[in-house]
Amino acid sequence: MSSRTSKTLRVLSLITLAAVLLAACGGGAKAGPVKVTVGSDGMVDTSALAKKAPYTVCFSNASTSNDWRVVMNAHVDWGIEEAKAAGLIKTYRYADANDDPAKQISDVEDLLTQGCDVLILSAAASDVVDPAAQAAMEAGVPVVTLDRDVSNPEHRVSYVEGDNCLMGTNQANWLVAQLKGTGKIVELSGAAGASPAEERLRCANLVFAANPGIEILAQAYTGWSPTEGQKIMANWITLYPKIDGIWSDAGLQGSGAVQAYLDAGLPVPPITGEDFQRFLHQWVDNHLNIYTYSFSTREGYFGVQTALKILQGQPVESHVRVPGLEITNDNLMTIYNPKLPDSAMVDVMPEVQKKLYPEAFK
């Protein structure tokens, strides 16, 4: 997305969302804007936001355009179902932006107009969608960002994610160690402009910059697509006669990169990723040298829990980091389940995993 297009969308979103504020607050008493004060301990006092249950929970999702997002969304659904059974949620409203920031702005407008006690938001683009979060907060609707943050932390109460910086750092440190500090590498990132991809890349590059023997030949965004990862890697194989290692921020495009090497009949260099079953399947079948650190799909469930805590007036963390699962050659076979489909994620709540893949547990 060009900077000019991004700026235009932000201006349009502010104009559009001014109308949202009028619609959201037009009937009855106007809710006061949600103000966030983060304590020295990183906690947010939400006592002023307490409401009587049951609640209306809204979720504006960037998309379910890849396998990771499908499983993350399944964790949101599990949290919603659990809360409905407990009498905490009466209505759940959901919108999928199909990776289109402009559509997501419209989605948030529609959700707020229908009515929300809390808005969970996974931003298609952090800067473009930021005014949508701002509008919700100004309309008195607390915002929980999930997986992908908005650009201004004042426009949400809490951000729930894995630890992207730790993920990128761990992957990069492992690759440097495998290459003994010297080698030529390529970088396969996720979606341009998405906060997880940019943070993983930023932190990985800090590691590589501290190791001058590492030369970065190329970097590309794949949209977390196995197909795109394979296509880019196949091109790089022909462009660069020597690639010593591959830093991939996820197993999705990482599995595509592996397939490009297998199709070319070439040995796969050390490569990083996360807990995508196809990636692990390739690892086991081809005896590869891989390191993974998960960006846990369980954060979907924790996003719902955080939203409920806010509505109950309980203190919440300003930044919730769901721990990841590290998989190496040492523990791979204790984690790998060959019955899981290639589309599965591995670091998943047992209840969700059994619901999504019942055949793998028979």
C-alpha positions as CSV (number, residue, x, y, z in Angstrom):
1,M,0.0,0.0,0.0
2,S,1.5,3.4,-1.0
3,S,1.9,6.1,1.5
4,R,-0.4,8.3,-0.5
5,T,-3.1,5.7,-0.6
6,S,-2.7,5.1,3.2
7,K,-3.0,8.8,3.9
8,T,-6.1,9.1,1.8
9,L,-7.7,6.2,3.5
10,R,-6.9,7.7,7.0
11,V,-8.5,11.0,6.0
12,L,-11.6,9.2,4.6
13,S,-11.8,7.0,7.7
14,L,-11.8,10.0,10.0
15,I,-14.6,11.7,8.0
16,T,-16.6,8.4,7.9
17,L,-16.1,7.7,11.6
18,A,-17.3,11.1,12.6
19,A,-20.7,9.9,11.5
20,V,-20.1,6.7,13.5
21,L,-19.8,8.7,16.7
22,L,-23.1,10.4,16.0
23,A,-24.8,7.1,15.2
24,A,-23.3,5.3,18.2
25,C,-24.1,8.0,20.7
26,G,-27.3,9.4,19.2
27,G,-29.8,7.4,21.0
28,G,-30.1,8.3,24.7
29,A,-27.4,9.5,26.9
30,K,-24.0,9.9,25.3
31,A,-21.3,7.5,26.7
32,G,-18.2,9.3,27.9
33,P,-15.0,8.6,26.0
34,V,-12.9,5.8,27.2
35,K,-9.7,7.1,28.8
36,V,-6.7,4.8,29.4
37,T,-4.2,5.3,32.1
38,V,-1.5,2.7,32.3
39,G,0.1,2.2,35.8
40,S,3.8,1.7,36.5
41,D,3.0,-2.0,36.7
42,G,1.6,-2.1,33.2
43,M,-1.9,-2.5,34.4
44,V,-5.0,-0.6,33.4
45,D,-7.7,0.3,35.9
46,T,-11.1,-0.5,34.2
47,S,-13.4,0.0,37.2
48,A,-15.1,2.9,35.5
49,L,-16.0,0.6,32.5
50,A,-17.8,-2.0,34.6
51,K,-21.2,-3.0,33.3
52,K,-23.9,-5.5,34.3
53,A,-23.8,-8.7,32.3
54,P,-24.9,-10.1,29.9
55,Y,-22.9,-8.2,27.3
56,T,-22.8,-7.5,23.6
57,V,-19.3,-8.4,22.2
58,C,-18.2,-7.2,18.8
59,F,-15.2,-8.5,16.8
60,S,-13.8,-6.8,13.7
61,N,-11.4,-9.3,12.2
62,A,-8.8,-8.4,9.6
63,S,-9.5,-11.7,7.9
64,T,-9.5,-15.5,8.0
65,S,-7.3,-15.6,4.9
66,N,-4.7,-18.1,6.1
67,D,-4.7,-21.2,8.3
68,W,-3.2,-19.4,11.3
69,R,-6.1,-16.8,11.3
70,V,-8.7,-19.6,10.9
71,V,-7.4,-21.3,14.1
72,M,-7.0,-18.0,16.0
73,N,-10.7,-17.2,15.1
74,A,-11.7,-20.6,16.4
75,H,-10.2,-19.7,19.7
76,V,-12.3,-16.5,19.8
77,D,-15.4,-18.6,19.0
78,W,-14.5,-21.0,21.8
79,G,-14.2,-18.1,24.3
80,I,-17.5,-16.6,23.1
81,E,-19.3,-20.0,23.4
82,E,-17.9,-20.5,26.9
83,A,-19.0,-17.0,28.0
84,K,-22.5,-17.4,26.5
85,A,-22.9,-20.7,28.5
86,A,-21.9,-18.9,31.6
87,G,-24.5,-16.1,31.0
88,L,-21.9,-13.4,30.4
89,I,-22.6,-12.7,26.7
90,K,-26.0,-12.3,25.2
91,T,-25.0,-11.1,21.6
92,Y,-21.9,-11.7,19.5
93,R,-21.4,-9.6,16.4
94,Y,-18.7,-10.5,13.9
95,A,-17.3,-8.9,10.8
96,D,-14.5,-10.1,8.5
97,A,-12.6,-7.4,6.5
98,N,-11.0,-9.8,4.0
99,D,-7.7,-8.0,4.5
100,D,-9.2,-4.7,3.2
101,P,-8.5,-1.8,5.6
102,A,-11.3,0.3,3.9
103,K,-13.8,-2.5,4.4
104,Q,-12.7,-2.8,8.0
105,I,-13.4,0.9,8.7
106,S,-16.9,0.3,7.3
107,D,-17.2,-2.9,9.4
108,V,-16.5,-1.0,12.6
109,E,-19.0,1.7,11.6
110,D,-21.7,-1.0,11.2
111,L,-20.8,-2.8,14.4
112,L,-20.9,0.4,16.5
113,T,-24.2,1.4,14.9
114,Q,-25.7,-2.0,15.9
115,G,-24.3,-1.6,19.4
116,C,-21.3,-3.0,21.2
117,D,-20.3,-3.1,24.9
118,V,-16.7,-3.9,23.8
119,L,-14.9,-4.0,20.5
120,I,-12.2,-6.6,19.8
121,L,-10.2,-5.4,16.8
122,S,-7.6,-7.2,14.7
123,A,-6.4,-4.4,12.4
124,A,-5.8,-5.1,8.7
125,A,-3.4,-2.2,8.7
126,S,-2.3,-0.6,11.9
127,D,-2.2,3.0,10.8
128,V,-5.2,3.0,8.4
129,V,-7.5,1.3,10.9
130,D,-6.4,3.3,13.9
131,P,-9.1,6.0,13.5
132,A,-11.7,3.2,13.8
133,A,-10.4,2.3,17.2
134,Q,-10.3,6.0,18.1
135,A,-13.9,6.4,17.2
136,A,-15.0,3.4,19.3
137,M,-13.1,4.7,22.3
138,E,-14.6,8.2,21.9
139,A,-18.0,6.7,21.7
140,G,-17.5,5.0,25.0
141,V,-16.8,1.5,23.7
142,P,-13.5,0.0,25.1
143,V,-11.3,-1.6,22.4
144,V,-9.1,-4.7,22.8
145,T,-6.7,-5.2,19.9
146,L,-6.0,-8.8,19.0
147,D,-3.0,-10.1,17.1
148,R,-2.6,-6.9,15.2
149,D,-2.4,-3.6,17.0
150,V,-3.4,-0.1,16.0
151,S,-0.8,2.6,15.7
152,N,-1.8,4.7,18.7
153,P,-1.9,2.8,22.0
154,E,-4.2,5.4,23.4
155,H,-6.9,4.1,21.1
156,R,-7.3,0.8,22.9
157,V,-7.4,-0.5,26.4
158,S,-5.4,-3.6,25.9
159,Y,-3.4,-5.3,23.2
160,V,-3.4,-9.1,23.2
161,E,-0.8,-11.0,21.1
162,G,2.1,-13.4,21.2
163,D,5.6,-11.8,21.6
164,N,6.5,-10.8,18.1
165,C,9.9,-9.3,19.1
166,L,10.9,-12.4,21.1
167,M,9.8,-14.6,18.2
168,G,11.8,-12.7,15.6
169,T,14.8,-12.5,18.0
170,N,14.8,-16.2,18.8
171,Q,14.5,-17.2,15.2
172,A,17.4,-14.9,14.2
173,N,19.6,-16.0,17.1
174,W,19.1,-19.7,16.2
175,L,19.9,-19.0,12.5
176,V,23.1,-17.1,13.4
177,A,24.2,-20.0,15.7
178,Q,23.6,-22.5,12.9
179,L,25.7,-20.5,10.6
180,K,28.3,-19.8,13.2
181,G,28.0,-16.1,12.7
182,T,28.8,-16.1,9.0
183,G,26.6,-16.7,5.9
184,K,24.3,-15.3,3.3
185,I,20.6,-15.3,4.2
186,V,17.2,-14.3,2.8
187,E,14.2,-13.1,4.8
188,L,10.5,-14.1,4.2
189,S,8.2,-11.8,6.1
190,G,4.4,-12.0,6.5
191,A,2.0,-9.1,5.4
192,A,3.5,-5.7,4.8
193,G,2.1,-3.1,7.3
194,A,0.8,-5.8,9.7
195,S,2.3,-5.1,13.2
196,P,3.3,-8.8,13.8
197,A,5.3,-9.0,10.5
198,E,7.0,-5.6,11.0
199,E,7.9,-6.2,14.6
200,R,9.4,-9.7,13.9
201,L,11.4,-8.3,11.1
202,R,12.6,-5.3,13.1
203,C,13.8,-7.5,16.0
204,A,15.4,-10.1,13.8
205,N,17.3,-7.4,11.9
206,L,18.7,-6.1,15.2
207,V,20.3,-9.5,15.7
208,F,21.6,-9.7,12.2
209,A,23.0,-6.2,12.5
210,A,25.0,-7.3,15.6
211,N,26.5,-10.1,13.6
212,P,28.4,-8.5,10.7
213,G,29.3,-11.9,9.2
214,I,25.6,-12.3,8.2
215,E,24.7,-10.9,4.8
216,I,21.1,-10.3,3.9
217,L,20.7,-11.0,0.2
218,A,17.0,-10.2,0.0
219,Q,13.8,-9.6,1.9
220,A,10.2,-10.0,0.7
221,Y,6.6,-9.9,2.1
222,T,4.5,-13.0,1.4
223,G,1.2,-12.2,3.0
224,W,1.8,-15.4,5.1
225,S,1.0,-17.4,2.0
226,P,2.6,-20.8,1.3
227,T,2.1,-20.3,-2.4
228,E,3.7,-16.8,-2.4
229,G,6.6,-18.1,-0.2
230,Q,7.3,-20.9,-2.7
231,K,7.2,-18.6,-5.7
232,I,9.5,-16.0,-4.1
233,M,11.9,-18.7,-2.9
234,A,12.0,-20.4,-6.3
235,N,13.0,-17.1,-7.9
236,W,15.7,-16.5,-5.2
237,I,17.2,-20.0,-5.8
238,T,17.9,-19.0,-9.4
239,L,19.1,-15.5,-8.5
240,Y,21.5,-16.4,-5.7
241,P,23.8,-19.3,-6.2
242,K,24.5,-19.6,-2.5
243,I,21.9,-19.2,0.2
244,D,23.1,-20.4,3.6
245,G,20.0,-19.8,5.7
246,I,16.4,-18.6,5.5
247,W,14.8,-16.4,8.1
248,S,11.0,-17.0,7.8
249,D,8.8,-15.3,10.3
250,A,6.2,-18.1,10.1
251,G,5.8,-21.7,9.0
252,L,3.1,-20.7,6.4
253,Q,5.5,-19.1,3.9
254,G,8.3,-21.2,5.3
255,S,6.6,-24.4,4.1
256,G,6.4,-22.8,0.7
257,A,10.1,-22.1,0.7
258,V,10.9,-25.6,1.7
259,Q,8.7,-26.9,-1.1
260,A,10.7,-24.8,-3.6
261,Y,13.9,-26.5,-2.5
262,L,12.4,-29.9,-2.6
263,D,11.0,-29.3,-6.1
264,A,14.4,-28.1,-7.3
265,G,16.0,-31.2,-5.9
266,L,18.3,-29.1,-3.6
267,P,19.2,-29.5,0.0
268,V,17.1,-27.2,2.3
269,P,19.3,-24.8,4.3
270,P,18.6,-24.0,7.9
271,I,15.2,-22.3,8.1
272,T,13.0,-20.8,10.8
273,G,9.2,-20.6,11.2
274,E,6.4,-21.5,13.6
275,D,4.0,-24.3,14.5
276,F,2.3,-24.8,11.1
277,Q,1.6,-28.6,10.7
278,R,2.7,-28.7,7.0
279,F,6.0,-27.2,8.0
280,L,6.5,-29.8,10.8
281,H,5.4,-32.5,8.4
282,Q,8.1,-31.5,5.9
283,W,10.6,-31.3,8.8
284,V,10.0,-34.9,9.9
285,D,9.7,-36.4,6.4
286,N,12.9,-34.8,5.1
287,H,15.0,-34.7,8.2
288,L,15.5,-30.9,8.0
289,N,17.2,-28.4,10.2
290,I,14.4,-26.1,11.4
291,Y,13.6,-23.9,14.4
292,T,10.1,-22.8,15.3
293,Y,8.7,-20.4,17.9
294,S,4.9,-20.2,17.8
295,F,2.7,-17.1,17.7
296,S,0.1,-18.9,19.6
297,T,-3.4,-19.0,18.2
298,R,-4.6,-19.3,21.8
299,E,-4.4,-15.5,21.9
300,G,-7.9,-15.5,20.4
301,Y,-9.3,-17.0,23.6
302,F,-7.3,-14.6,25.8
303,G,-8.7,-11.7,23.7
304,V,-12.2,-12.6,24.7
305,Q,-11.1,-13.1,28.4
306,T,-9.5,-9.6,28.4
307,A,-12.7,-8.1,26.9
308,L,-14.8,-9.7,29.6
309,K,-12.5,-8.5,32.4
310,I,-12.8,-4.9,31.2
311,L,-16.6,-5.1,31.2
312,Q,-16.4,-6.6,34.7
313,G,-14.2,-3.7,35.9
314,Q,-11.2,-5.9,36.6
315,P,-7.7,-4.6,36.0
316,V,-6.1,-5.8,32.8
317,E,-2.6,-5.7,31.3
318,S,-2.1,-2.9,28.8
319,H,-0.1,-5.4,26.7
320,V,-0.9,-9.1,27.1
321,R,1.7,-11.4,25.6
322,V,0.7,-15.1,25.3
323,P,3.7,-17.3,25.6
324,G,4.8,-19.2,22.5
325,L,5.9,-22.8,22.0
326,E,9.5,-23.5,21.0
327,I,10.1,-26.5,18.8
328,T,13.6,-27.8,18.0
329,N,15.1,-31.1,16.9
330,D,15.3,-32.0,20.5
331,N,11.5,-32.0,21.2
332,L,10.0,-32.2,17.8
333,M,8.8,-35.9,18.0
334,T,7.2,-35.3,21.4
335,I,5.0,-32.6,19.9
336,Y,4.4,-33.7,16.3
337,N,1.1,-35.5,15.7
338,P,1.1,-37.1,12.2
339,K,-2.7,-37.4,12.3
340,L,-3.2,-33.6,12.2
341,P,-4.0,-32.1,8.8
342,D,-1.4,-30.0,7.1
343,S,-3.6,-26.9,7.6
344,A,-3.5,-27.3,11.4
345,M,-1.6,-25.2,13.9
346,V,0.0,-27.1,16.8
347,D,0.1,-24.6,19.7
348,V,-3.6,-24.8,20.2
349,M,-5.9,-25.2,23.2
350,P,-6.8,-28.9,23.6
351,E,-10.6,-28.2,23.5
352,V,-10.2,-26.2,20.3
353,Q,-7.9,-28.7,18.7
354,K,-10.2,-31.6,19.3
355,K,-13.2,-29.6,17.9
356,L,-11.3,-28.6,14.8
357,Y,-9.6,-31.9,14.1
358,P,-11.6,-34.7,15.7
359,E,-10.1,-37.4,13.4
360,A,-6.6,-36.7,14.8
361,F,-7.7,-37.9,18.2
362,K,-9.4,-41.1,17.4
